[in-house]
Every structure is written in C-alpha cells, then in structure tokens.
Amino acid sequence: MINEQVKKILEENLWELATSSNDEVNVVPVAFKNILGENKVAIADVFMKKTIENLEVNPKVAISVFDSKTMEGYQLKGTAVHMTEGEEAENAKKTVKERTKGGLVAKGIVLVTVEKIYVTTPGPDNNKQI
C-alpha cells in the first residue's frame, strides 16, 4: 500500500497527525517517525497528551505529508493504537533520546495501520485514492 513514491515523501518530510474525539479535532506535527512496512507507520509519543486522549475515544487518524518544494503530497488514513511497550516503542524511545541528546523523552508510539492513501498533490490526480 505504501509505495516507493509515498515512502520517499514520508521519509523526507515532516508529517501532520490528525485525531478527533467526539467534539474536538487535534493536529500535531510529527518529527520522530518510522515506516514499518507497506501498511504500518510508528510515531513517537513525545508531546501527545491530547492525541492519546482522542485515540481513547476514536482510533481513526489521518496523516498529511507533502514536499513544500514540489507540492507533491499524500494523506494516509487508518486506525491507530498507543503503545508504551514492545520493540517499536523501545526503538522510538531510544531514537528520540539519541537525536535530542537526552533533551526529550518518548513515552511510547502511536502505531498506525494505514487503510487508505489519497493524493493531495495539486493537479488531475488530486483526491485520487492509490
């Protein structure tokens, strides 16, 4: 599902993660992230208090990513779960600690199973599901 072109954009750019409870939408920038395969991504939980609260009510999420130079972009929609233990959570904790020289601490990950991907690039393929 996450093809090579989408993967390239995901790897090279920041993401925005959107969650929603019954009455409040929340969007956060994502810097610490990892692609785990063709339909899974992991996002480090560093400052995600409202995100985690929303996931307890509604596990559906959207991730937006785009290259600001080319305007190529994608929206990934899926279902997320918050995890504080396990190999991927431990990897995220280690990565955040190393990259910030101990300045930030990850509490776990938001593991997203990607179910749909849409093109957000301006042009004839905009809103096309891939």
N, C-alpha and C positions, 0 to 999 in steps of 0.2 A: 504494500500500500504506500509506504513512504519511499518513493522512487529516488533515483540518484539526484535529480534536479532539486526536488524538495529537500532532500538531505543536505545538499550543498548550501541552500539558503538557510536552513535551520542551523547548520554548523557555523556559518559566518556572520550571523546577525543576532541581535537581542530579540527576545520574544516578549509578548504581552499575554498574560494568562487571565482569562475572564471566568468568574464564578458568579453564581446567583443563589440567594436564599429565596424564600417566598416573597420578600419585599425589598431586597437590596442587592444591587449588582456591584461587583467589585472587580477591578482590573489592576494587576500588578506587573511591573517589569520583571523579566527573568534573565539573569546573567549566568547563573550556575545551573547548567542543564546537560542532559546526555540523551542521545538516541540509542535505544536498547534493541532495536531490530526493526522489522518492517511495519510494526504497528504499536510500538511502545516507546514512550519517552519518560524520562525522570527529571523532575525539577527539584532542586534543593530547597528545603523549607528553612529559610533564614529569618524572614520578617513576614510570615504568612498567617498572622492571627485571624484576620477576617476571612481569608481564603479558606482556612481549615474550618472555621465556623460555618461557612457557606457549604462546604463539602459534606458536613454532617447532615445538612438538610437536603442538599441536591448535589449528587455526584457528577452531573453533566457539566462539562467545561468546554471552552473554546480557546485556542492558541492562535494568535496572529503573529506573523513574521513577514518582514519584507526587506529588500535591499534598497536603501534610500537613494542609491546612485542610479540603479536601473529600473526601479519601481516594481520589479518582479516580487510577487508576494503570494502567500498562501494562508488559508485559515484551516486549522485542524480542529475537528470536533470529536469529542469522545467522553469516556467515563473515567473518573479519577478516584483514587484511594490514597489516603495519607498513611505512610508507613514510617515508623521510627526505628525499626529493626530489620535485619536482613542484609545481604551482601550489597545491594544497590544503595541502601540507606547509609551503610558504613562507608561505602566509596564516596558518597556525596559529602559526608561529614569530613572525611579526610581531605577531599579536594578543596572544600571551602576553607578549611584550616590552613592548608598549604598556600593557596592562592592569595589569602589575605594575611599571611604570616601571623595567624592566630587572632587577628582582629575581629573576625566574625565567626559565629558558631552555627552550624546547621543542626537542626533538631531531627531531621529525617528527610523524606522525599514525598512529593506528590507524584505518584505513578499514574500515568495516563495511558489508557488503551485507546488508540486512535481508531475511530469508526468511519469518519468521512474526511476528505480533504477537498477544499474548494480553491480555485484560482482567484486571487484578488488583484492580479496584475491588470492595469487599465488596458482595454482592448477587447477584441472579439471573444476571447475565452473567459473574460471576467464572469465570475459566479459559476463557472463550469466545474462540475464535480469530476475529480480524477481518481 
